[in-house]
């Protein structure tokens, strides 16, 4: 959503408030992870967030932009989702 606000400002001529809101969101997005305690699980959660972002981007493209993904986008989304399952739930010993 943060990047989309900047997109609307640049591409759709929305007001500077869109840019400002997007900028603030992107700054928070970059700062918050640096404030988290270091642990083994934080890296997995952060990686998982990235994978989920991929899947949500494909859904956004379909539902908001009305652009249907091709088979390679869908295959990549499935691979990302499987990656989330492996990162989060594979037994560690």
Phi, psi and omega in degrees: 000323183298311179295328181293326177296318177295320177302313181298323179295313183286314189267328185253003176070026178291169184292167179297341177297326177298316179297314182298315179296318178296318178299314179299316178299318180293323177296313178300318179301325180277329185275319185305314180298330181288345181266358181280147177293143179285129177200167178297323184285333182298317180299320178293318180295319180294318177296319179297321178301318178298318179294318179295325177302321178299311182297316180294328176296320177294320178294319178300313180304320182285310187278324185266312183272352181056040176245124181272133180287149175274180186296330181287324173298315181294319177298316178299320177297319178294317178300318179297318180295319177297322177301318176302313181298318180294312182298316187275328192239356179293131183297136177244145183234000000 
